[in-house]
Amino acid sequence: MDEPRWLTDEQQRAWRKLAALMTVVPAGLDAQLQRDSELTHFGYWVLAMLSEDPDRALRMSHLAAQANASPSRVSHVVARLEKRGWVRRQRAEGDGRGSVAELTDAGYAKVVETAPGHVEQVRAMIFDGLDDEQVRDLDEVCTAMLAHIDPEGRLRTAAPCERTAAGGRER
C-alpha cells in the first residue's frame, strides 16, 4: 500500500483556514439572505443567473451549468422559486423535450431589491478585510485552484465587468 501524501504543516494551516471559510462564508450569506429576503444563497444565485440573461430565461440544463450545480438541485430550487411567483417553467420551443426557466417581473424585482444587501454582506465578509493587492492575490489563487480542479473551464465565474440586474458588479 502506498504511503498517504500527508499535508505539510504549512499546507495544514492553509487548509484549516480555507475549511473555516468554506463553512462560515456560505452560512453568513445564507443567514443574511434568509433574514432580509427569505431566500437561500443558492436561490438568489439562480435568480441572478436568470436576471443576467438578455431574455431573463435559460434552458434548465444551461441554468444548471451557469449556477455550477446539478440539474436536480436547480430543478428543486426552481420549483420553490416558481411557487413564490419569481420564476416560471415552460417547455423549450423547437424540441419540446427540455424546459426553460424564465424570470418573472416579480422575480426580477426580487433580485433588484435583494442585491444591495447581499453585496454589502459579501463586502463585509470578504473584501472589507483585504487591501487591493490582497484582492488581486485572492483572484490569482482562486484562478489557479479553479484551473486545477476544472481544467475544461466549465465552472461559471463572472467577468469583472458583468453587472447584475440591480446594476451592481457582483452578486
Stockholm file with secondary structure:
# STOCKHOLM 1.0

chainA/1-171         MDEPRWLTDEQQRAWRKLAALMTVVPAGLDAQLQRDSELTHFGYWVLAMLSEDPDRALRMSHLAAQANASPSRVSHVVARLEKRGWVRRQRAEGDGRGSVAELTDAGYAKVVETAPGHVEQVRAMIFDGLDDEQVRDLDEVCTAMLAHIDPEGRLRTAAPCERTAAGGRER
#=GR chainA/1-171 SS CCCCCCCCHHHHHHHHHHHHHHHHHHHHHHHHHHHHHSCCHHHHHHHHHHHHSTTSEEEHHHHHHHTTSCHHHHHHHHHHHHHTTSEEEEECTTTSSSEEEEECHHHHHHHHHHHHHHHHHHIIIIITTCCHHHHHHHHHHHHHHHHHHCTTCCSCCCCTTCCCTTSCSCC
#=GC SS_cons         CCCCCCCCHHHHHHHHHHHHHHHHHHHHHHHHHHHHHSCCHHHHHHHHHHHHSTTSEEEHHHHHHHTTSCHHHHHHHHHHHHHTTSEEEEECTTTSSSEEEEECHHHHHHHHHHHHHHHHHHIIIIITTCCHHHHHHHHHHHHHHHHHHCTTCCSCCCCTTCCCTTSCSCC
//
